[in-house]
Structure formats: C-alpha cells, structure tokens
Amino acid sequence: MAGGWSRDGAVNEQIEASISEELERMRARSQPVGESLTECAECGEEIPEARRLARPGVKLCIDCQQERDGTFKARGGFNRRGSKDSQLK
C-alpha cells in the first residue's frame, strides 16, 4: 500500500511502534516504585522478605493486596443501552 512519500510498510511499522511504546508505559506504571516497606501500609503486619525481594517497591502484605485486587471499583460512564447509536440497526 502506497502512503505518499513514505516507503511501503512504514505506516504499519509506526502503528506497531506506537503500540509497543504504550505497552511499555503501562507495564512500567503497574510496577511498584521505590524501596519496599518492611511493614504493610494498611494493616501493619510484617511483609515477608521473600515478597520484598520478589516485588521491589511493595507496600502491602499479601492479604491486603488480595483484598485490594478483589475490590470492585464502580466507574462512571454512559448508558450504552440508552444511547442513540445502540438503537440504530
């Protein structure tokens, strides 16, 4: 596919590069940053050394992290069923 002054495949390469960069940013953001705490920030229990070594920057013990991961977070949004676009066929 010709893309004006760009060589063939340049558009696809740019799309793939953009996706790769965004994935790297998301991975970096999800990792804890800084020094691990010795005690949980929520309950005060000691965080095992094995967990601190496995996840540098960890702030919560396993129980508190599992509880936080399982917590439902309601998000605001719009009603897809009531939108005009969903009624068009």
Gaussian input, Z-matrix of N, CA and C with variables (Angstrom, degrees):
# hf/3-21g

backbone

0 1
 N
 C     1     B1
 C     2     B2     1     A1
 N     3     B3     2     A2     1     D1
 C     4     B4     3     A3     2     D2
 C     5     B5     4     A4     3     D3
 N     6     B6     5     A5     4     D4
 C     7     B7     6     A6     5     D5
 C     8     B8     7     A7     6     D6
 N     9     B9     8     A8     7     D7
 C    10    B10     9     A9     8     D8
 C    11    B11    10    A10     9     D9
 N    12    B12    11    A11    10    D10
 C    13    B13    12    A12    11    D11
 C    14    B14    13    A13    12    D12
 N    15    B15    14    A14    13    D13
 C    16    B16    15    A15    14    D14
 C    17    B17    16    A16    15    D15
 N    18    B18    17    A17    16    D16
 C    19    B19    18    A18    17    D17
 C    20    B20    19    A19    18    D18
 N    21    B21    20    A20    19    D19
 C    22    B22    21    A21    20    D20
 C    23    B23    22    A22    21    D21
 N    24    B24    23    A23    22    D22
 C    25    B25    24    A24    23    D23
 C    26    B26    25    A25    24    D24
 N    27    B27    26    A26    25    D25
 C    28    B28    27    A27    26    D26
 C    29    B29    28    A28    27    D27
 N    30    B30    29    A29    28    D28
 C    31    B31    30    A30    29    D29
 C    32    B32    31    A31    30    D30
 N    33    B33    32    A32    31    D31
 C    34    B34    33    A33    32    D32
 C    35    B35    34    A34    33    D33
 N    36    B36    35    A35    34    D34
 C    37    B37    36    A36    35    D35
 C    38    B38    37    A37    36    D36
 N    39    B39    38    A38    37    D37
 C    40    B40    39    A39    38    D38
 C    41    B41    40    A40    39    D39
 N    42    B42    41    A41    40    D40
 C    43    B43    42    A42    41    D41
 C    44    B44    43    A43    42    D42
 N    45    B45    44    A44    43    D43
 C    46    B46    45    A45    44    D44
 C    47    B47    46    A46    45    D45
 N    48    B48    47    A47    46    D46
 C    49    B49    48    A48    47    D47
 C    50    B50    49    A49    48    D48
 N    51    B51    50    A50    49    D49
 C    52    B52    51    A51    50    D50
 C    53    B53    52    A52    51    D51
 N    54    B54    53    A53    52    D52
 C    55    B55    54    A54    53    D53
 C    56    B56    55    A55    54    D54
 N    57    B57    56    A56    55    D55
 C    58    B58    57    A57    56    D56
 C    59    B59    58    A58    57    D57
 N    60    B60    59    A59    58    D58
 C    61    B61    60    A60    59    D59
 C    62    B62    61    A61    60    D60
 N    63    B63    62    A62    61    D61
 C    64    B64    63    A63    62    D62
 C    65    B65    64    A64    63    D63
 N    66    B66    65    A65    64    D64
 C    67    B67    66    A66    65    D65
 C    68    B68    67    A67    66    D66
 N    69    B69    68    A68    67    D67
 C    70    B70    69    A69    68    D68
 C    71    B71    70    A70    69    D69
 N    72    B72    71    A71    70    D70
 C    73    B73    72    A72    71    D71
 C    74    B74    73    A73    72    D72
 N    75    B75    74    A74    73    D73
 C    76    B76    75    A75    74    D74
 C    77    B77    76    A76    75    D75
 N    78    B78    77    A77    76    D76
 C    79    B79    78    A78    77    D77
 C    80    B80    79    A79    78    D78
 N    81    B81    80    A80    79    D79
 C    82    B82    81    A81    80    D80
 C    83    B83    82    A82    81    D81
 N    84    B84    83    A83    82    D82
 C    85    B85    84    A84    83    D83
 C    86    B86    85    A85    84    D84
 N    87    B87    86    A86    85    D85
 C    88    B88    87    A87    86    D86
 C    89    B89    88    A88    87    D87
 N    90    B90    89    A89    88    D88
 C    91    B91    90    A90    89    D89
 C    92    B92    91    A91    90    D90
 N    93    B93    92    A92    91    D91
 C    94    B94    93    A93    92    D92
 C    95    B95    94    A94    93    D93
 N    96    B96    95    A95    94    D94
 C    97    B97    96    A96    95    D95
 C    98    B98    97    A97    96    D96
 N    99    B99    98    A98    97    D97
 C   100   B100    99    A99    98    D98
 C   101   B101   100   A100    99    D99
 N   102   B102   101   A101   100   D100
 C   103   B103   102   A102   101   D101
 C   104   B104   103   A103   102   D102
 N   105   B105   104   A104   103   D103
 C   106   B106   105   A105   104   D104
 C   107   B107   106   A106   105   D105
 N   108   B108   107   A107   106   D106
 C   109   B109   108   A108   107   D107
 C   110   B110   109   A109   108   D108
 N   111   B111   110   A110   109   D109
 C   112   B112   111   A111   110   D110
 C   113   B113   112   A112   111   D111
 N   114   B114   113   A113   112   D112
 C   115   B115   114   A114   113   D113
 C   116   B116   115   A115   114   D114
 N   117   B117   116   A116   115   D115
 C   118   B118   117   A117   116   D116
 C   119   B119   118   A118   117   D117
 N   120   B120   119   A119   118   D118
 C   121   B121   120   A120   119   D119
 C   122   B122   121   A121   120   D120
 N   123   B123   122   A122   121   D121
 C   124   B124   123   A123   122   D122
 C   125   B125   124   A124   123   D123
 N   126   B126   125   A125   124   D124
 C   127   B127   126   A126   125   D125
 C   128   B128   127   A127   126   D126
 N   129   B129   128   A128   127   D127
 C   130   B130   129   A129   128   D128
 C   131   B131   130   A130   129   D129
 N   132   B132   131   A131   130   D130
 C   133   B133   132   A132   131   D131
 C   134   B134   133   A133   132   D132
 N   135   B135   134   A134   133   D133
 C   136   B136   135   A135   134   D134
 C   137   B137   136   A136   135   D135
 N   138   B138   137   A137   136   D136
 C   139   B139   138   A138   137   D137
 C   140   B140   139   A139   138   D138
 N   141   B141   140   A140   139   D139
 C   142   B142   141   A141   140   D140
 C   143   B143   142   A142   141   D141
 N   144   B144   143   A143   142   D142
 C   145   B145   144   A144   143   D143
 C   146   B146   145   A145   144   D144
 N   147   B147   146   A146   145   D145
 C   148   B148   147   A147   146   D146
 C   149   B149   148   A148   147   D147
 N   150   B150   149   A149   148   D148
 C   151   B151   150   A150   149   D149
 C   152   B152   151   A151   150   D150
 N   153   B153   152   A152   151   D151
 C   154   B154   153   A153   152   D152
 C   155   B155   154   A154   153   D153
 N   156   B156   155   A155   154   D154
 C   157   B157   156   A156   155   D155
 C   158   B158   157   A157   156   D156
 N   159   B159   158   A158   157   D157
 C   160   B160   159   A159   158   D158
 C   161   B161   160   A160   159   D159
 N   162   B162   161   A161   160   D160
 C   163   B163   162   A162   161   D161
 C   164   B164   163   A163   162   D162
 N   165   B165   164   A164   163   D163
 C   166   B166   165   A165   164   D164
 C   167   B167   166   A166   165   D165
 N   168   B168   167   A167   166   D166
 C   169   B169   168   A168   167   D167
 C   170   B170   169   A169   168   D168
 N   171   B171   170   A170   169   D169
 C   172   B172   171   A171   170   D170
 C   173   B173   172   A172   171   D171
 N   174   B174   173   A173   172   D172
 C   175   B175   174   A174   173   D173
 C   176   B176   175   A175   174   D174
 N   177   B177   176   A176   175   D175
 C   178   B178   177   A177   176   D176
 C   179   B179   178   A178   177   D177
 N   180   B180   179   A179   178   D178
 C   181   B181   180   A180   179   D179
 C   182   B182   181   A181   180   D180
 N   183   B183   182   A182   181   D181
 C   184   B184   183   A183   182   D182
 C   185   B185   184   A184   183   D183
 N   186   B186   185   A185   184   D184
 C   187   B187   186   A186   185   D185
 C   188   B188   187   A187   186   D186
 N   189   B189   188   A188   187   D187
 C   190   B190   189   A189   188   D188
 C   191   B191   190   A190   189   D189
 N   192   B192   191   A191   190   D190
 C   193   B193   192   A192   191   D191
 C   194   B194   193   A193   192   D192
 N   195   B195   194   A194   193   D193
 C   196   B196   195   A195   194   D194
 C   197   B197   196   A196   195   D195
 N   198   B198   197   A197   196   D196
 C   199   B199   198   A198   197   D197
 C   200   B200   199   A199   198   D198
 N   201   B201   200   A200   199   D199
 C   202   B202   201   A201   200   D200
 C   203   B203   202   A202   201   D201
 N   204   B204   203   A203   202   D202
 C   205   B205   204   A204   203   D203
 C   206   B206   205   A205   204   D204
 N   207   B207   206   A206   205   D205
 C   208   B208   207   A207   206   D206
 C   209   B209   208   A208   207   D207
 N   210   B210   209   A209   208   D208
 C   211   B211   210   A210   209   D209
 C   212   B212   211   A211   210   D210
 N   213   B213   212   A212   211   D211
 C   214   B214   213   A213   212   D212
 C   215   B215   214   A214   213   D213
 N   216   B216   215   A215   214   D214
 C   217   B217   216   A216   215   D215
 C   218   B218   217   A217   216   D216
 N   219   B219   218   A218   217   D217
 C   220   B220   219   A219   218   D218
 C   221   B221   220   A220   219   D219
 N   222   B222   221   A221   220   D220
 C   223   B223   222   A222   221   D221
 C   224   B224   223   A223   222   D222
 N   225   B225   224   A224   223   D223
 C   226   B226   225   A225   224   D224
 C   227   B227   226   A226   225   D225
 N   228   B228   227   A227   226   D226
 C   229   B229   228   A228   227   D227
 C   230   B230   229   A229   228   D228
 N   231   B231   230   A230   229   D229
 C   232   B232   231   A231   230   D230
 C   233   B233   232   A232   231   D231
 N   234   B234   233   A233   232   D232
 C   235   B235   234   A234   233   D233
 C   236   B236   235   A235   234   D234
 N   237   B237   236   A236   235   D235
 C   238   B238   237   A237   236   D236
 C   239   B239   238   A238   237   D237
 N   240   B240   239   A239   238   D238
 C   241   B241   240   A240   239   D239
 C   242   B242   241   A241   240   D240
 N   243   B243   242   A242   241   D241
 C   244   B244   243   A243   242   D242
 C   245   B245   244   A244   243   D243
 N   246   B246   245   A245   244   D244
 C   247   B247   246   A246   245   D245
 C   248   B248   247   A247   246   D246
 N   249   B249   248   A248   247   D247
 C   250   B250   249   A249   248   D248
 C   251   B251   250   A250   249   D249
 N   252   B252   251   A251   250   D250
 C   253   B253   252   A252   251   D251
 C   254   B254   253   A253   252   D252
 N   255   B255   254   A254   253   D253
 C   256   B256   255   A255   254   D254
 C   257   B257   256   A256   255   D255
 N   258   B258   257   A257   256   D256
 C   259   B259   258   A258   257   D257
 C   260   B260   259   A259   258   D258
 N   261   B261   260   A260   259   D259
 C   262   B262   261   A261   260   D260
 C   263   B263   262   A262   261   D261
 N   264   B264   263   A263   262   D262
 C   265   B265   264   A264   263   D263
 C   266   B266   265   A265   264   D264

   B1=1.4447
   B2=1.5213
   B3=1.2828
   B4=1.4575
   B5=1.5191
   B6=1.3084
   B7=1.4549
   B8=1.5105
   B9=1.3074
   B10=1.4532
   B11=1.5136
   B12=1.3489
   B13=1.4528
   B14=1.5257
   B15=1.3015
   B16=1.4670
   B17=1.5222
   B18=1.3066
   B19=1.4622
   B20=1.5214
   B21=1.3064
   B22=1.4576
   B23=1.5271
   B24=1.3145
   B25=1.4617
   B26=1.5154
   B27=1.3226
   B28=1.4662
   B29=1.5250
   B30=1.3150
   B31=1.4623
   B32=1.5249
   B33=1.3261
   B34=1.4640
   B35=1.5229
   B36=1.3314
   B37=1.4610
   B38=1.5257
   B39=1.3152
   B40=1.4621
   B41=1.5220
   B42=1.3242
   B43=1.4706
   B44=1.5186
   B45=1.3256
   B46=1.4655
   B47=1.5226
   B48=1.3386
   B49=1.4595
   B50=1.5280
   B51=1.3215
   B52=1.4682
   B53=1.5256
   B54=1.3178
   B55=1.4634
   B56=1.5250
   B57=1.3261
   B58=1.4667
   B59=1.5212
   B60=1.3283
   B61=1.4569
   B62=1.5186
   B63=1.3213
   B64=1.4676
   B65=1.5246
   B66=1.3322
   B67=1.4667
   B68=1.5214
   B69=1.3308
   B70=1.4619
   B71=1.5250
   B72=1.3327
   B73=1.4682
   B74=1.5213
   B75=1.3344
   B76=1.4696
   B77=1.5204
   B78=1.3202
   B79=1.4629
   B80=1.5210
   B81=1.3241
   B82=1.4613
   B83=1.5196
   B84=1.3149
   B85=1.4554
   B86=1.5276
   B87=1.3322
   B88=1.4633
   B89=1.5240
   B90=1.3366
   B91=1.4527
   B92=1.5194
   B93=1.3506
   B94=1.4587
   B95=1.5350
   B96=1.3056
   B97=1.4589
   B98=1.5141
   B99=1.3208
   B100=1.4537
   B101=1.5186
   B102=1.3064
   B103=1.4562
   B104=1.5293
   B105=1.3124
   B106=1.4603
   B107=1.5284
   B108=1.3140
   B109=1.4587
   B110=1.5192
   B111=1.3166
   B112=1.4615
   B113=1.5173
   B114=1.3356
   B115=1.4593
   B116=1.5188
   B117=1.3362
   B118=1.4617
   B119=1.5285
   B120=1.3226
   B121=1.4711
   B122=1.5286
   B123=1.3326
   B124=1.4662
   B125=1.5238
   B126=1.3363
   B127=1.4693
   B128=1.5246
   B129=1.3254
   B130=1.4501
   B131=1.5159
   B132=1.3306
   B133=1.4782
   B134=1.5272
   B135=1.3209
   B136=1.4606
   B137=1.5285
   B138=1.3258
   B139=1.4572
   B140=1.5261
   B141=1.3336
   B142=1.4713
   B143=1.5402
   B144=1.3233
   B145=1.4613
   B146=1.5277
   B147=1.3226
   B148=1.4650
   B149=1.5293
   B150=1.3314
   B151=1.4698
   B152=1.5259
   B153=1.3245
   B154=1.4633
   B155=1.5260
   B156=1.3240
   B157=1.4669
   B158=1.5274
   B159=1.3297
   B160=1.4665
   B161=1.5199
   B162=1.3274
   B163=1.4747
   B164=1.5319
   B165=1.3299
   B166=1.4672
   B167=1.5308
   B168=1.3121
   B169=1.4596
   B170=1.5109
   B171=1.3262
   B172=1.4631
   B173=1.5258
   B174=1.3243
   B175=1.4686
   B176=1.5262
   B177=1.3492
   B178=1.4601
   B179=1.5248
   B180=1.3392
   B181=1.4568
   B182=1.5273
   B183=1.3068
   B184=1.4642
   B185=1.5244
   B186=1.3385
   B187=1.4684
   B188=1.5298
   B189=1.3274
   B190=1.4680
   B191=1.5264
   B192=1.3379
   B193=1.4587
   B194=1.5214
   B195=1.3377
   B196=1.4675
   B197=1.5250
   B198=1.3133
   B199=1.4640
   B200=1.5308
   B201=1.3234
   B202=1.4598
   B203=1.5356
   B204=1.3245
   B205=1.4695
   B206=1.5202
   B207=1.3291
   B208=1.4551
   B209=1.5131
   B210=1.3240
   B211=1.4542
   B212=1.5235
   B213=1.3248
   B214=1.4593
   B215=1.5142
   B216=1.3148
   B217=1.4568
   B218=1.5158
   B219=1.3123
   B220=1.4658
   B221=1.5174
   B222=1.2997
   B223=1.4587
   B224=1.5125
   B225=1.2978
   B226=1.4521
   B227=1.5217
   B228=1.2726
   B229=1.4497
   B230=1.5005
   B231=1.2799
   B232=1.4490
   B233=1.5149
   B234=1.2862
   B235=1.4508
   B236=1.5266
   B237=1.3324
   B238=1.4614
   B239=1.5251
   B240=1.3058
   B241=1.4763
   B242=1.5163
   B243=1.3115
   B244=1.4522
   B245=1.5191
   B246=1.3472
   B247=1.4544
   B248=1.5146
   B249=1.2902
   B250=1.4456
   B251=1.5282
   B252=1.3442
   B253=1.4503
   B254=1.5227
   B255=1.3309
   B256=1.4537
   B257=1.5307
   B258=1.3210
   B259=1.4595
   B260=1.5236
   B261=1.3251
   B262=1.4707
   B263=1.5154
   B264=1.3135
   B265=1.4731
   B266=1.4874
   A1=108.53
   A2=117.24
   A3=122.35
   A4=109.02
   A5=116.04
   A6=120.01
   A7=112.11
   A8=117.70
   A9=120.30
   A10=110.00
   A11=117.35
   A12=121.70
   A13=111.98
   A14=118.60
   A15=120.16
   A16=110.49
   A17=115.35
   A18=120.07
   A19=110.08
   A20=116.57
   A21=121.30
   A22=110.18
   A23=116.50
   A24=122.21
   A25=114.32
   A26=118.42
   A27=120.84
   A28=111.42
   A29=117.30
   A30=120.53
   A31=109.81
   A32=116.96
   A33=120.40
   A34=111.40
   A35=117.15
   A36=120.52
   A37=110.83
   A38=116.99
   A39=120.87
   A40=111.09
   A41=116.24
   A42=120.27
   A43=110.04
   A44=117.02
   A45=120.97
   A46=111.24
   A47=117.54
   A48=121.04
   A49=110.54
   A50=117.00
   A51=120.54
   A52=111.15
   A53=116.53
   A54=120.91
   A55=110.11
   A56=117.33
   A57=121.24
   A58=111.41
   A59=116.96
   A60=120.29
   A61=111.68
   A62=117.30
   A63=120.59
   A64=110.70
   A65=117.73
   A66=120.65
   A67=110.91
   A68=117.49
   A69=120.80
   A70=110.85
   A71=117.61
   A72=120.98
   A73=111.27
   A74=116.28
   A75=119.71
   A76=110.59
   A77=117.57
   A78=120.63
   A79=111.12
   A80=116.86
   A81=120.56
   A82=111.05
   A83=117.76
   A84=121.90
   A85=111.52
   A86=117.91
   A87=120.55
   A88=112.47
   A89=117.65
   A90=120.80
   A91=110.33
   A92=117.76
   A93=120.11
   A94=110.22
   A95=116.11
   A96=121.51
   A97=109.35
   A98=116.56
   A99=121.19
   A100=111.87
   A101=113.98
   A102=121.04
   A103=110.47
   A104=116.26
   A105=120.93
   A106=110.50
   A107=115.51
   A108=120.50
   A109=109.29
   A110=117.01
   A111=120.24
   A112=110.94
   A113=116.29
   A114=121.59
   A115=109.27
   A116=116.39
   A117=122.45
   A118=110.40
   A119=116.07
   A120=121.30
   A121=112.00
   A122=117.76
   A123=120.14
   A124=113.14
   A125=117.07
   A126=118.89
   A127=113.69
   A128=118.75
   A129=121.54
   A130=114.58
   A131=117.71
   A132=120.70
   A133=109.49
   A134=116.05
   A135=120.20
   A136=109.95
   A137=116.57
   A138=121.85
   A139=106.96
   A140=118.43
   A141=120.66
   A142=111.63
   A143=115.31
   A144=120.38
   A145=111.69
   A146=116.71
   A147=120.08
   A148=110.76
   A149=117.16
   A150=120.50
   A151=110.31
   A152=116.93
   A153=119.93
   A154=111.62
   A155=116.65
   A156=119.83
   A157=111.51
   A158=116.28
   A159=120.24
   A160=112.08
   A161=117.56
   A162=122.64
   A163=108.96
   A164=118.61
   A165=119.41
   A166=110.84
   A167=116.06
   A168=121.36
   A169=114.20
   A170=117.47
   A171=120.67
   A172=110.37
   A173=115.75
   A174=121.43
   A175=112.73
   A176=117.63
   A177=121.49
   A178=111.20
   A179=115.90
   A180=120.10
   A181=108.62
   A182=116.67
   A183=121.19
   A184=111.29
   A185=117.46
   A186=120.54
   A187=111.72
   A188=117.05
   A189=120.16
   A190=111.27
   A191=117.03
   A192=120.03
   A193=110.56
   A194=117.32
   A195=120.14
   A196=110.76
   A197=117.09
   A198=120.69
   A199=110.61
   A200=116.48
   A201=120.55
   A202=111.03
   A203=117.37
   A204=120.93
   A205=111.68
   A206=117.02
   A207=120.74
   A208=113.97
   A209=117.57
   A210=121.77
   A211=110.45
   A212=116.21
   A213=121.44
   A214=109.52
   A215=115.87
   A216=121.09
   A217=108.46
   A218=116.20
   A219=120.30
   A220=109.03
   A221=115.75
   A222=120.50
   A223=109.43
   A224=114.45
   A225=119.65
   A226=109.13
   A227=115.83
   A228=118.51
   A229=109.64
   A230=115.62
   A231=118.80
   A232=109.02
   A233=116.09
   A234=122.80
   A235=109.12
   A236=116.17
   A237=119.88
   A238=111.12
   A239=116.98
   A240=118.79
   A241=111.61
   A242=116.46
   A243=119.69
   A244=113.23
   A245=116.75
   A246=117.43
   A247=111.21
   A248=115.20
   A249=120.75
   A250=111.63
   A251=116.66
   A252=120.46
   A253=112.53
   A254=117.16
   A255=118.74
   A256=111.76
   A257=117.01
   A258=120.28
   A259=112.49
   A260=115.79
   A261=119.81
   A262=109.40
   A263=116.20
   A264=118.94
   A265=110.82
   D1=126.50
   D2=179.57
   D3=-78.64
   D4=141.45
   D5=-179.16
   D6=-128.37
   D7=44.91
   D8=-179.65
   D9=77.99
   D10=-121.73
   D11=-177.36
   D12=-85.49
   D13=-8.37
   D14=-178.33
   D15=-83.71
   D16=154.83
   D17=178.78
   D18=-75.69
   D19=165.20
   D20=180.00
   D21=-62.13
   D22=135.13
   D23=178.48
   D24=85.97
   D25=-5.57
   D26=-177.51
   D27=-65.61
   D28=-36.11
   D29=-179.32
   D30=-66.02
   D31=-44.81
   D32=178.79
   D33=-64.01
   D34=-38.91
   D35=177.68
   D36=-62.42
   D37=-40.27
   D38=179.44
   D39=-65.73
   D40=-41.01
   D41=178.09
   D42=-63.00
   D43=-46.33
   D44=-179.95
   D45=-63.48
   D46=-38.91
   D47=178.38
   D48=-65.20
   D49=-40.55
   D50=178.86
   D51=-63.58
   D52=-42.36
   D53=179.15
   D54=-64.43
   D55=-44.20
   D56=179.92
   D57=-61.96
   D58=-42.99
   D59=179.25
   D60=-63.75
   D61=-41.04
   D62=179.71
   D63=-66.41
   D64=-39.66
   D65=177.36
   D66=-62.93
   D67=-40.48
   D68=177.75
   D69=-63.25
   D70=-42.04
   D71=178.13
   D72=-62.92
   D73=-40.78
   D74=-179.77
   D75=-66.48
   D76=-41.73
   D77=179.03
   D78=-64.19
   D79=-41.79
   D80=-179.79
   D81=-65.92
   D82=-36.39
   D83=-179.06
   D84=-71.08
   D85=-31.14
   D86=-176.34
   D87=-79.87
   D88=-15.45
   D89=-179.12
   D90=-83.13
   D91=138.49
   D92=175.39
   D93=-62.28
   D94=149.43
   D95=-177.84
   D96=-121.74
   D97=143.95
   D98=175.44
   D99=96.31
   D100=-168.31
   D101=-177.53
   D102=-82.88
   D103=141.36
   D104=178.55
   D105=-68.83
   D106=145.90
   D107=174.86
   D108=-83.69
   D109=151.66
   D110=176.43
   D111=-86.44
   D112=-23.28
   D113=177.88
   D114=-122.80
   D115=146.60
   D116=-179.37
   D117=-61.65
   D118=137.45
   D119=-179.04
   D120=-71.29
   D121=-19.83
   D122=-178.24
   D123=-99.29
   D124=-50.17
   D125=-173.22
   D126=-105.59
   D127=-15.44
   D128=178.94
   D129=86.28
   D130=-1.57
   D131=177.57
   D132=-66.90
   D133=153.60
   D134=177.78
   D135=-71.71
   D136=135.08
   D137=176.37
   D138=-88.26
   D139=124.18
   D140=-178.54
   D141=-57.79
   D142=146.28
   D143=-178.20
   D144=-61.91
   D145=-35.43
   D146=179.59
   D147=-61.34
   D148=-38.82
   D149=178.21
   D150=-68.48
   D151=-41.01
   D152=179.88
   D153=-64.37
   D154=-34.81
   D155=178.42
   D156=-75.75
   D157=-36.41
   D158=-179.02
   D159=-72.39
   D160=-35.19
   D161=-177.95
   D162=-125.69
   D163=81.39
   D164=179.09
   D165=-57.27
   D166=134.47
   D167=179.71
   D168=91.91
   D169=7.30
   D170=-177.44
   D171=-68.10
   D172=141.04
   D173=-177.31
   D174=-118.29
   D175=-15.31
   D176=-176.27
   D177=-120.95
   D178=149.92
   D179=173.57
   D180=-73.12
   D181=171.31
   D182=-175.74
   D183=-62.13
   D184=-43.97
   D185=-178.36
   D186=-62.35
   D187=-45.45
   D188=-179.83
   D189=-67.36
   D190=-36.95
   D191=178.81
   D192=-66.63
   D193=-41.56
   D194=177.99
   D195=-64.00
   D196=-39.62
   D197=178.33
   D198=-64.52
   D199=-42.19
   D200=179.74
   D201=-67.15
   D202=-39.73
   D203=179.03
   D204=-66.20
   D205=-31.01
   D206=-177.99
   D207=-86.24
   D208=-6.81
   D209=-177.87
   D210=-74.09
   D211=130.00
   D212=178.02
   D213=-78.02
   D214=132.58
   D215=177.92
   D216=-114.03
   D217=111.46
   D218=178.62
   D219=-72.30
   D220=135.32
   D221=179.97
   D222=-117.15
   D223=138.77
   D224=175.14
   D225=-73.61
   D226=156.30
   D227=-179.85
   D228=-176.76
   D229=-155.51
   D230=178.46
   D231=-122.97
   D232=157.37
   D233=-176.67
   D234=-82.44
   D235=107.97
   D236=-179.25
   D237=-66.75
   D238=-33.48
   D239=-178.25
   D240=-69.27
   D241=-30.95
   D242=-177.99
   D243=-91.12
   D244=-3.71
   D245=-178.48
   D246=-77.47
   D247=154.69
   D248=-177.73
   D249=-66.20
   D250=-37.38
   D251=-177.94
   D252=-62.41
   D253=-36.15
   D254=-177.80
   D255=-73.82
   D256=-15.59
   D257=-179.95
   D258=-90.71
   D259=-13.47
   D260=179.35
   D261=-78.24
   D262=138.54
   D263=179.34
   D264=-129.32

